[in-house]
Amino acid sequence: MLEERKIQKAKISLMRNPKFALLSGILMVGRTFVDDNTPTARTNGRDEWYGRKFINELTEKELAFVIAHEASHKMYRHLSTYRKLYDENPSLANQACDYVINLMLTDSDPEESVVVMPRYKSGDKKNEIMGLIDERFRGMNSKQVFDILKQESPSGNGGGGFDEHDWESYVEGLSDDERKELGDKIDRALREGGMLAGRMGGKMPRQISDLLEPKIDWREVLREFVASTTKGNDEYTWRKMNKRHMANDIYLPSMENESIGEVVVAIDTSGSIGIKELTEFATELASIVEVVSPEAVRVIWWDYDVHGEQYFKPEHYQDIASLLKPLGGGGTRVSCVNKYINQKKINAECVIVFTDGYVEDDIEWTIASPTLWMITENKSLQVPSGKKVMVKDD
C-alpha cells in the first residue's frame, strides 16, 4: 500500500498549505483508487484513479501537482460544463481544460515550494514538462482556449498532458440525482475550502472566487423582468380560463392586458448552448408568457448573422417550447440582432438575449427596449445596456 500512502501524504500537504487549502474540501469528494491499469491519472468528475507505476515515477511535489490537477477538474466541473466540447472534439476539449488548470496551479505556487509540474524521466523527452502550459491562454476559460486550438488544429491532433478525462463515465455512470448530489457536494466543499484558505491567509484566484459567488435563480430574474417590463392595466377575466391549471380541474381566470405588446427573444445558435439549456429556458418562457400574455413573442435565431425568426401568438404559448426550430450554427456577432430589429422597425416591449456570452467586444446595441442578457458561460461579458444574469445548472 506504499502508493496509497504517498497519495494520502500528498493530499495532507496540500490541505495544510495556505496556497492550496481551498482544495481541501474537493480533495475529500469521491473515492481515490490506485491500480495497474491506469497509465497516469484520471477523474470522472467525482472519483480519481492513479497508476501505480506512474506514482512511483513522480517526486513528492510532482505527485502533489497531479493530485491538485485532478481536484481542479472536479472543482471546475469540467466534465459536465464542457461536455459539448468533448462531443465536438475530445482531444481539444481535454487540452483546453488542462491549459487552464496548469496555469492556475503554477500561478498559485510560482516558487514551486509545494507543487511542480511532472517531467519525463527517460526517453527522447527526458526532463521535458509533461503537462500543457501556454502563457497565451492566461485569463481565459476552457471554451475560449478550445476555440483557439480548434482554429489552429481543426483535426485536434497534438494532444499532450499527463492525465485522462473520463467523460463517458461521468455521463453514463451517474444518474441525474447523483449528478445533482455531486454538484451540491462540490459546492459545499469549495466553500469550506475557501473559508479554510481565508483563515490561513491564502489568496483566492479570481476564477475560483467567481465559483463561490451566491447563486441567483435565473428563472426568478426572467419572471420579474418580463412582468416588470410588460406592466399595463392588468385585469383578470373569466372569459378565458388559465390553461395551466385546467389539466388539474382547477378553473381560474386568466390575466387580460390589452396594453402589452411584443416580446422579442434572440437566441444564440453558435456556441455551447445545448438542447438541455434551450429546452429549460423555452419551457420557463412559455410558462411566463402564457400568464403575462403579450401580444406576440418573436424568436430571432442568430449567430454571426440573423438566420430567421419565428412568430408566436397567444394561442401558441402553451406549446412554444416544442415549436422552436433553431437556425444557424456559425460564428458569433450579437450586433446583428441590433441591426435586424432596427431595420425591421420592431417595437418590442422588451428584448431577451439568450447566449453563451462569447461575442464581439464592441457590441453595437441601440435598441431602446429594456434588455435582459441571459448568459450561459462567459461571466466576464460586459453588456452595453440592460440587465445580465448567469444561467447555471441547478
Secondary structure as GFF3:
##gff-version 3
##sequence-region A 1 394
A	DSSP	alpha_helix	2	16	.	.	.	ID=ss1
A	DSSP	three_ten_helix	21	23	.	.	.	ID=ss2
A	DSSP	three_ten_helix	26	28	.	.	.	ID=ss3
A	DSSP	beta_strand	32	35	.	.	.	ID=ss4
A	DSSP	beta_strand	41	43	.	.	.	ID=ss5
A	DSSP	beta_strand	48	51	.	.	.	ID=ss6
A	DSSP	alpha_helix	52	57	.	.	.	ID=ss7
A	DSSP	alpha_helix	60	76	.	.	.	ID=ss8
A	DSSP	alpha_helix	78	81	.	.	.	ID=ss9
A	DSSP	alpha_helix	83	88	.	.	.	ID=ss10
A	DSSP	alpha_helix	90	108	.	.	.	ID=ss11
A	DSSP	three_ten_helix	135	137	.	.	.	ID=ss12
A	DSSP	alpha_helix	142	152	.	.	.	ID=ss13
A	DSSP	beta_strand	163	165	.	.	.	ID=ss14
A	DSSP	alpha_helix	167	173	.	.	.	ID=ss15
A	DSSP	alpha_helix	176	199	.	.	.	ID=ss16
A	DSSP	alpha_helix	206	211	.	.	.	ID=ss17
A	DSSP	alpha_helix	218	229	.	.	.	ID=ss18
A	DSSP	beta_strand	235	241	.	.	.	ID=ss19
A	DSSP	alpha_helix	243	246	.	.	.	ID=ss20
A	DSSP	beta_strand	253	256	.	.	.	ID=ss21
A	DSSP	beta_strand	262	268	.	.	.	ID=ss22
A	DSSP	alpha_helix	275	292	.	.	.	ID=ss23
A	DSSP	beta_strand	296	302	.	.	.	ID=ss24
A	DSSP	beta_strand	306	312	.	.	.	ID=ss25
A	DSSP	three_ten_helix	314	319	.	.	.	ID=ss26
A	DSSP	alpha_helix	320	323	.	.	.	ID=ss27
A	DSSP	alpha_helix	335	344	.	.	.	ID=ss28
A	DSSP	beta_strand	348	355	.	.	.	ID=ss29
A	DSSP	beta_strand	371	375	.	.	.	ID=ss30
A	DSSP	beta_strand	387	390	.	.	.	ID=ss31
###
